[in-house]
């Protein structure tokens, strides 16, 4: 059986204590973007992606992104500058 996991740390300060951003309702911190033909993902890939908005204890905002492009699964931690990206 395969079991691999990593704990995400804040990319700005490195602390491991992070929470889902809760600016609005319970589920607004997780967004699923449809598969499009444009390169509109924050990862620079084409196609759909899942974004989870996170905030560390010091208040730094960032997003954990999971996407797929041409058979490759891409994972990234991106500094969040705008909640509507």
C-alpha positions, 0 to 999 in steps of 0.5 A: 500500500502506498502512503505519502503525505507532506505538511504544507507550510506558509511560503512567506514565513514557513510556519506549519499552522495554517487554516482555510481562509474564511472570508465568506461562507464555509465553502468559499475557501475551495474553488473548482475551476472548469477545464478551459482551453486557456492558460488561466491557471495560477500554475501557468497550465491549461485546463481545470484546477482546484484551488484551496485558499489558506492563511497562516497564523501570521496572516499571510494568504496563499493558495494550494493549487492542484491541476492537470496538463497533458497527463501531468498532475501539477501541485503548487503553492501560490501567494494569493494576491486577489481572492478572485483570481 
